């Protein structure tokens, strides 16, 4: 079955994926072009649109009380704005030569072709789910969509015990460990790396490790899961590694995500080394004038290393969508790249990073100096001052800032934004020492911790 194509006199934009990048692109294009000039059809295989996947751990943990609080714009709101949004409809094939997509109704199985003049791919990313014995057992959950979050909550409500195992210690793993602690579970985190948070250098990850154990979380590092063990009823009962078994009434997978680009690969669209779609600065798929892509399915330029990276963050996805929608709508916008800024927390411990880690700098051939300083979030004499550790990397000889990592309590994480701006501007650590940052005892020592690190890094670059 096929549709009749767009109405004569107007173009059709087809969007594949109904979350941040896809619906931002659709909404921006609609703002710039009215329904008489542009028809918009959007396909989403799930039940929800425009939701915050980043908020799911806080919903599971009880900090966010209702699922719908994570929804920025409902399907009905999109439809009221003139977008033909088709939920529970999965695009299964791209016909680039024929400029059409094949879609299947998830519930009925009915299939049809839809033609397009312009196409936006916003297929997102899929959680890594290793092929292990028992991985599909009842009680084992990935957490990527609102449906995933609801399924996990349903399991927690009927689990027979209070033991949870989280596999992986990246952002999702750490955040889900906190959520389960908040739910009153005994939590074990099994991590393949030497320390949690592999987006940090190991010496900074060690601080996160200590804090997690201080919260009652059992950390098992340098361990690879080999099997998920089940009971006679098919429910998970333990997670096994080569050396031990860890009892579990629920298992959460936090191993990371990969770009969901199977459709693009099958259609012959260009993919990068990390499996993500390659685009130009206008977010147009390379070599294809009428196809754009954004969000977790693309690779982006790292402004510090000069190489392509895959970073799955809602901040990037929304910006991609705005750029795409502006260009499709007849305007002009570009996405220059990223510096790799991210923040997270585990209970009251705040974790932040931007730019390159030591191994990133070595991999791209940069010679660098690294410094670490201890400071406080406020003036030392002011009540509530808490410790903070800042690590900074600067390029040898030039002094160009390469990266910053911060671990501390209240007031620590968002200080990384100063470093993100400095990285984007290509500043040296010497230049950073003169930054006119805000100061008052309730907010900072007279020398902000980021500037203390910059002073130390500048001195090391100068050989002092």
Secondary structure per residue as TSV (DSSP state, phi and psi in degrees):
chain	resnum	aa	ss	phi	psi
A	1	X	-	360.0	140.0
A	2	X	B	-133.6	155.3
A	3	X	-	-86.4	179.5
A	4	X	-	-94.0	4.6
A	5	X	-	82.5	177.4
A	6	X	S	-68.7	155.0
A	7	X	-	-65.2	139.1
A	8	X	T	-53.4	135.7
A	9	X	T	96.6	-6.8
A	10	X	S	-139.3	153.1
A	11	X	E	-88.5	160.9
A	12	X	E	-117.8	128.5
A	13	X	E	-103.0	125.7
A	14	X	E	-109.4	129.7
A	15	X	E	-115.3	127.3
A	16	X	E	-106.8	105.4
A	17	X	-	116.8	123.0
A	18	X	-	-108.5	26.1
A	19	X	S	-105.3	-142.9
A	20	X	H	-56.7	-58.2
A	21	X	H	-67.6	-46.9
A	22	X	H	-62.9	-49.0
A	23	X	H	-79.2	-25.4
A	24	X	H	-64.7	-42.1
A	25	X	H	-63.3	-45.5
A	26	X	H	-62.4	-44.3
A	27	X	H	-66.6	-41.9
A	28	X	H	-66.9	-41.3
A	29	X	H	-63.0	-38.6
A	30	X	H	-65.5	-38.4
A	31	X	H	-62.5	-35.9
A	32	X	H	-86.2	-27.2
A	33	X	S	-130.2	127.1
A	34	X	-	-72.7	170.4
A	35	X	T	-63.6	-22.5
A	36	X	T	-73.9	-21.9
A	37	X	T	-101.1	-26.5
A	38	X	E	-143.7	120.7
A	39	X	E	-91.4	137.1
A	40	X	E	-123.3	123.4
A	41	X	E	-118.5	126.1
A	42	X	E	-122.6	133.8
A	43	X	E	-109.6	132.6
A	44	X	E	-138.1	124.9
A	45	X	S	-78.0	-16.6
A	46	X	S	-93.8	-165.8
A	47	X	S	-94.9	-12.5
A	48	X	-	-129.9	158.4
A	49	X	-	-129.2	158.3
A	50	X	S	48.1	52.9
A	51	X	B	-112.5	161.6
A	52	X	-	-95.3	99.0
A	53	X	G	-63.8	-30.7
A	54	X	G	-63.5	-22.4
A	55	X	G	-87.6	-7.3
A	56	X	H	-59.9	-44.2
A	57	X	H	-58.8	-31.3
A	58	X	H	-80.0	-26.0
A	59	X	H	-71.0	-46.5
A	60	X	H	-61.1	-38.7
A	61	X	T	-78.5	-10.8
A	62	X	T	97.5	-3.4
A	63	X	S	-69.2	-33.0
A	64	X	S	-107.2	123.0
A	65	X	-	-80.6	-33.3
A	66	X	-	-125.4	141.0
A	67	X	G	-55.4	-43.1
A	68	X	G	-66.8	-14.8
A	69	X	G	-66.5	-19.3
A	70	X	G	-88.7	-1.9
A	71	X	B	-97.3	117.0
A	72	X	S	-77.9	-37.6
A	73	X	S	-150.1	127.7
A	74	X	-	-79.0	163.6
A	75	X	H	-56.1	-39.0
A	76	X	H	-63.3	-38.8
A	77	X	H	-65.7	-38.3
A	78	X	H	-65.1	-41.7
A	79	X	H	-66.3	-36.3
A	80	X	H	-62.2	-23.6
A	81	X	T	-92.5	12.9
A	82	X	T	85.7	25.2
A	83	X	E	-107.6	124.4
A	84	X	E	-80.1	89.4
A	85	X	E	-94.9	124.7
A	86	X	E	-115.3	99.6
A	87	X	E	-77.4	162.7
A	88	X	T	52.1	37.0
A	89	X	E	-130.3	117.6
A	90	X	E	-106.0	127.0
A	91	X	E	-77.1	125.2
A	92	X	E	-110.3	-11.8
A	93	X	E	-157.8	141.2
A	94	X	E	-110.7	125.8
A	95	X	E	-106.9	89.9
A	96	X	T	-66.7	-41.3
A	97	X	T	-64.4	-40.5
A	98	X	T	-87.9	-3.0
A	99	X	T	53.2	59.2
A	100	X	E	-153.9	161.6
A	101	X	E	-127.7	144.2
A	102	X	E	-97.7	131.1
A	103	X	E	-126.2	147.5
A	104	X	E	-123.6	130.9
A	105	X	E	-70.3	119.0
A	106	X	T	-61.4	-35.1
A	107	X	T	-83.6	-43.0
A	108	X	T	-94.7	-22.8
A	109	X	-	83.9	-2.3
A	110	X	-	-66.5	141.3
A	111	X	E	-121.4	150.9
A	112	X	E	-156.2	158.5
A	113	X	E	-100.5	142.4
A	114	X	E	-128.4	126.2
A	115	X	E	-82.8	159.4
A	116	X	-	-142.6	154.8
A	117	X	S	-96.9	-36.3
A	118	X	E	-134.9	143.2
A	119	X	E	-127.3	136.1
A	120	X	E	-118.4	124.0
A	121	X	E	-101.6	116.7
A	122	X	-	-137.0	57.5
A	123	X	-	-82.1	-4.6
A	124	X	-	73.6	-152.0
A	125	X	E	-133.2	157.4
A	126	X	E	-111.9	140.2
A	127	X	E	-62.7	142.0
A	128	X	-	-69.2	125.5
A	129	X	-	-130.1	96.2
A	130	X	-	-63.3	148.9
A	131	X	-	-82.7	92.7
A	132	X	-	-127.3	151.4
A	133	X	B	-56.7	129.8
A	134	X	T	83.5	2.0
A	135	X	T	-65.0	-23.6
A	136	X	T	-97.0	16.1
A	137	X	S	-64.6	156.1
A	138	X	B	-65.3	136.0
A	139	X	T	97.5	-1.4
A	140	X	E	-102.9	125.9
A	141	X	E	-131.5	136.6
A	142	X	E	-93.8	161.6
A	143	X	-	-134.8	98.9
A	144	X	S	-133.5	-34.0
A	145	X	S	-122.6	170.9
A	146	X	H	-64.0	-34.8
A	147	X	H	-61.0	-40.6
A	148	X	H	-61.6	-44.6
A	149	X	H	-61.9	-41.7
A	150	X	H	-65.4	-40.1
A	151	X	H	-62.1	-40.1
A	152	X	H	-65.2	-44.6
A	153	X	H	-60.3	-39.0
A	154	X	H	-62.6	-41.1
A	155	X	H	-64.1	-44.3
A	156	X	H	-60.8	-32.8
A	157	X	H	-72.6	-21.0
A	158	X	H	-121.0	5.6
A	159	X	-	-62.0	142.3
A	160	X	S	-80.8	-20.7
A	161	X	S	-130.0	-172.5
A	162	X	-	-124.8	38.5
A	163	X	E	-113.9	127.3
A	164	X	E	-125.8	141.7
A	165	X	E	-118.9	126.9
A	166	X	E	-104.8	126.3
A	167	X	E	-99.6	113.8
A	168	X	-	106.9	143.6
A	169	X	-	-131.0	37.1
A	170	X	S	-85.8	-158.0
A	171	X	H	-56.7	-51.1
A	172	X	H	-65.7	-43.1
A	173	X	H	-60.1	-46.6
A	174	X	H	-65.7	-43.5
A	175	X	H	-66.9	-36.6
A	176	X	H	-72.3	-31.4
A	177	X	H	-60.8	-43.3
A	178	X	H	-63.1	-43.6
A	179	X	H	-59.1	-41.4
A	180	X	H	-73.4	-35.0
A	181	X	H	-59.8	-43.7
A	182	X	H	-62.9	-27.1
A	183	X	T	-83.9	1.6
A	184	X	T	85.9	19.6
A	185	X	-	-90.8	153.1
A	186	X	E	-85.9	117.8
A	187	X	E	-114.5	131.4
A	188	X	E	-119.2	131.4
A	189	X	E	-109.5	120.8
A	190	X	E	-102.0	119.6
A	191	X	-	-127.1	129.9
A	192	X	S	-72.7	-26.8
A	193	X	S	-80.2	174.6
A	194	X	S	-76.1	-24.5
A	195	X	S	-146.4	158.5
A	196	X	S	-66.9	163.7
A	197	X	-	60.2	73.4
A	198	X	T	-67.6	-9.1
A	199	X	T	-75.6	-7.1
A	200	X	S	-105.9	161.1
A	201	X	-	-67.4	155.4
A	202	X	H	-60.0	-34.3
A	203	X	H	-66.6	-31.1
A	204	X	H	-81.4	-35.0
A	205	X	H	-61.6	-29.4
A	206	X	H	-62.8	-33.2
A	207	X	H	-67.1	-38.7
A	208	X	H	-65.6	-42.0
A	209	X	H	-55.8	-50.3
A	210	X	H	-62.2	-41.3
A	211	X	H	-66.3	-40.0
A	212	X	H	-64.3	-42.6
A	213	X	H	-66.0	-31.7
A	214	X	H	-65.6	-22.6
A	215	X	T	-88.9	-0.4
A	216	X	T	94.8	6.9
A	217	X	-	-85.5	130.8
A	218	X	E	-87.0	119.0
A	219	X	E	-99.4	127.7
A	220	X	E	-119.7	102.5
A	221	X	-	-96.2	167.6
A	222	X	S	53.1	40.4
A	223	X	-	-131.8	135.4
A	224	X	-	-114.8	128.0
A	225	X	E	-70.0	131.6
A	226	X	E	-109.2	-21.3
A	227	X	E	-165.4	148.2
A	228	X	E	-106.5	119.1
A	229	X	E	-90.7	141.6
A	230	X	E	-124.7	160.7
A	231	X	-	-89.3	-177.9
A	232	X	T	-63.8	-23.2
A	233	X	T	-87.7	2.1
A	234	X	S	86.7	-1.9
A	235	X	B	-86.2	148.4
A	236	X	E	-60.9	142.1
A	237	X	E	-127.8	-18.0
A	238	X	E	-168.9	161.7
A	239	X	E	-115.7	131.1
A	240	X	E	-109.3	140.5
A	241	X	E	-115.2	-175.9
A	242	X	S	-64.4	-24.8
A	243	X	S	-110.3	-17.8
A	244	X	-	-160.3	170.0
A	245	X	E	-121.1	140.3
A	246	X	E	-121.5	111.2
A	247	X	E	-57.6	142.2
A	248	X	-	-150.0	135.4
A	249	X	S	-99.6	-15.5
A	250	X	E	-152.0	144.3
A	251	X	E	-126.3	133.2
A	252	X	E	-118.2	129.7
A	253	X	E	-92.8	119.9
A	254	X	-	-129.0	50.0
A	255	X	S	-88.3	-11.0
A	256	X	-	117.8	-175.7
A	257	X	E	-133.7	161.3
A	258	X	E	-128.0	149.9
A	259	X	E	-57.1	135.6
A	260	X	-	-89.6	86.0
A	261	X	-	-123.8	25.6
A	262	X	H	-60.2	-42.1
A	263	X	H	-59.8	-48.0
A	264	X	H	-64.1	-40.4
A	265	X	H	-63.0	-45.4
A	266	X	H	-63.1	-29.5
A	267	X	T	-86.2	-2.2
A	268	X	T	80.9	19.2
A	269	X	-	-77.6	153.2
A	270	X	-	-74.6	129.7
A	271	X	B	-118.7	151.4
A	272	X	-	-92.3	-173.5
A	273	X	T	-64.5	-24.3
A	274	X	T	-95.9	5.0
A	275	X	S	88.7	1.7
A	276	X	-	-92.8	155.4
A	277	X	B	-64.1	145.0
A	278	X	-	-101.1	129.8
A	279	X	B	-128.7	167.2
A	280	X	-	-88.9	-172.3
A	281	X	T	-69.3	-19.1
A	282	X	T	-86.6	4.8
A	283	X	S	69.0	21.8
A	284	X	B	-87.2	133.5
A	285	X	B	-61.6	130.5
A	286	X	T	-57.0	127.7
A	287	X	T	85.4	4.0
A	288	X	-	-135.5	105.9
A	289	X	T	-69.2	-22.3
A	290	X	T	-111.6	14.9
A	291	X	E	-127.0	128.7
A	292	X	E	-117.7	159.8
A	293	X	E	-147.9	146.6
A	294	X	-	-160.0	167.8
A	295	X	S	89.0	-151.5
A	296	X	T	-72.2	-6.2
A	297	X	T	-92.7	1.9
A	298	X	B	-115.5	162.6
A	299	X	-	-101.7	149.3
A	300	X	E	-127.6	161.9
A	301	X	E	-80.1	128.0
A	302	X	B	-84.5	115.8
A	303	X	T	-70.3	-18.7
A	304	X	T	-87.6	-47.5
A	305	X	T	-88.6	-22.1
A	306	X	-	80.2	8.8
A	307	X	S	-111.5	167.4
A	308	X	E	-81.3	143.3
A	309	X	E	-136.4	160.3
A	310	X	-	-112.8	116.8
A	311	X	-	-130.6	116.3
A	312	X	-	-94.2	95.6
A	313	X	-	-138.9	140.4
A	314	X	H	-64.2	-29.6
A	315	X	H	-61.1	-45.1
A	316	X	H	-65.5	-43.7
A	317	X	H	-59.7	-43.3
A	318	X	H	-65.2	-38.9
A	319	X	H	-65.9	-42.3
A	320	X	H	-56.7	-45.8
A	321	X	H	-60.8	-41.6
A	322	X	H	-62.5	-42.4
A	323	X	H	-63.7	-47.7
A	324	X	H	-61.8	-49.0
A	325	X	H	-60.6	-37.3
A	326	X	H	-64.1	-44.7
A	327	X	H	-69.0	-42.1
A	328	X	H	-64.4	-34.6
A	329	X	T	-80.1	3.6
A	330	X	T	100.7	-0.5
A	331	X	-	-92.7	-159.5
A	332	X	-	-142.9	126.8
A	333	X	-	-153.9	154.6
A	334	X	-	-135.3	158.8
A	335	X	-	-116.0	107.5
A	336	X	-	-73.2	-27.5
A	337	X	-	140.4	-170.2
A	338	X	B	-134.7	165.6
A	339	X	-	-115.2	0.6
A	340	X	-	81.9	43.6
A	341	X	-	-87.1	134.3
A	342	X	E	-153.9	146.0
A	343	X	E	-131.0	154.2
A	344	X	E	-156.6	-177.9
A	345	X	E	-156.2	156.3
A	346	X	E	-131.1	108.3
A	347	X	T	54.3	-118.5
A	348	X	T	-94.8	4.6
A	349	X	E	-89.5	125.2
A	350	X	E	-102.3	140.3
A	351	X	E	-131.5	129.9
A	352	X	E	-144.0	150.4
A	353	X	E	-155.3	152.9
A	354	X	E	-154.9	152.2
A	355	X	E	77.3	-147.6
A	356	X	-	-100.1	144.5
A	357	X	-	-83.5	173.0
A	358	X	H	-59.4	-44.4
A	359	X	H	-69.5	-28.2
A	360	X	H	-65.1	-45.8
A	361	X	H	-61.7	-42.7
A	362	X	H	-64.7	-39.7
A	363	X	H	-62.6	-34.3
A	364	X	T	-96.1	7.7
A	365	X	T	83.0	20.6
A	366	X	-	-90.8	135.0
A	367	X	-	-93.7	138.0
A	368	X	E	-146.5	164.9
A	369	X	E	-115.7	141.7
A	370	X	E	-123.3	135.8
A	371	X	E	-132.4	152.4
A	372	X	E	-133.3	133.6
A	373	X	E	-129.0	155.8
A	374	X	E	-111.0	132.9
A	375	X	E	-146.9	-164.8
A	376	X	E	-132.1	159.4
A	377	X	S	-74.0	-23.5
A	378	X	S	-136.8	176.5
A	379	X	-	-55.7	137.7
A	380	X	T	-56.2	-28.9
A	381	X	T	-86.3	-9.9
A	382	X	S	-85.4	136.2
A	383	X	T	-55.9	138.7
A	384	X	T	90.0	1.9
A	385	X	-	-61.4	131.5
A	386	X	-	-125.5	152.3
A	387	X	E	-70.3	153.6
A	388	X	E	-147.7	137.4
A	389	X	E	-112.9	129.2
A	390	X	E	-122.8	128.1
A	391	X	E	-114.2	136.2
A	392	X	E	-134.0	138.8
A	393	X	E	-114.3	135.2
A	394	X	E	-131.4	145.0
A	395	X	E	-68.3	134.8
A	396	X	T	-63.4	140.4
A	397	X	T	76.3	-53.0
A	398	X	T	-80.1	-28.6
A	399	X	-	78.3	6.5
A	400	X	B	-61.6	132.2
A	401	X	E	-62.7	134.3
A	402	X	E	-114.5	-29.4
A	403	X	E	-177.7	157.0
A	404	X	E	-141.9	139.5
A	405	X	E	-130.1	138.9
A	406	X	E	-134.9	132.6
A	407	X	E	-132.4	126.5
A	408	X	E	-175.8	-169.7
A	409	X	S	-98.4	-153.1
A	410	X	T	-48.7	127.2
A	411	X	T	92.9	1.2
A	412	X	-	-85.8	-50.9
A	413	X	G	-61.5	-47.1
A	414	X	G	-72.1	-7.3
A	415	X	G	-64.8	-18.6
A	416	X	H	-65.2	-20.1
A	417	X	H	-63.7	-32.2
A	418	X	H	-60.8	-43.9
A	419	X	H	-68.1	-36.1
A	420	X	H	-62.8	-40.9
A	421	X	H	-65.4	-43.1
A	422	X	H	-62.2	-40.2
A	423	X	H	-64.1	-44.6
A	424	X	H	-62.3	-35.8
A	425	X	T	-82.8	-5.6
A	426	X	T	69.5	31.3
A	427	X	-	-74.1	155.3
A	428	X	B	-90.3	162.6
A	429	X	H	-67.1	-30.0
A	430	X	H	-62.7	-44.5
A	431	X	H	-63.7	-35.5
A	432	X	H	-64.0	-32.4
A	433	X	T	-62.0	-19.7
A	434	X	T	-97.7	4.7
A	435	X	-	-61.3	137.0
A	436	X	-	-91.5	77.8
A	437	X	-	-87.2	154.8
A	438	X	-	-67.9	143.2
A	439	X	-	-141.1	133.6
A	440	X	-	-160.9	147.5
A	441	X	T	-51.0	-34.5
A	442	X	T	-70.5	-14.2
A	443	X	T	-114.6	-23.5
A	444	X	-	-169.1	153.3
A	445	X	-	-65.7	167.9
A	446	X	S	-61.1	-33.6
A	447	X	S	-104.0	110.8
A	448	X	-	-57.7	145.8
A	449	X	H	-54.5	-36.4
A	450	X	H	-65.2	-37.3
A	451	X	H	-74.2	-31.8
A	452	X	H	-61.2	-44.2
A	453	X	H	-64.4	-40.2
A	454	X	H	-63.4	-40.5
A	455	X	H	-61.2	-44.7
A	456	X	H	-66.0	-40.7
A	457	X	H	-66.4	-40.3
A	458	X	H	-62.3	-41.6
A	459	X	H	-64.2	-37.9
A	460	X	H	-70.3	-38.7
A	461	X	H	-62.3	-39.0
A	462	X	T	-75.2	-9.2
A	463	X	T	82.1	21.3
A	464	X	-	-89.2	360.0
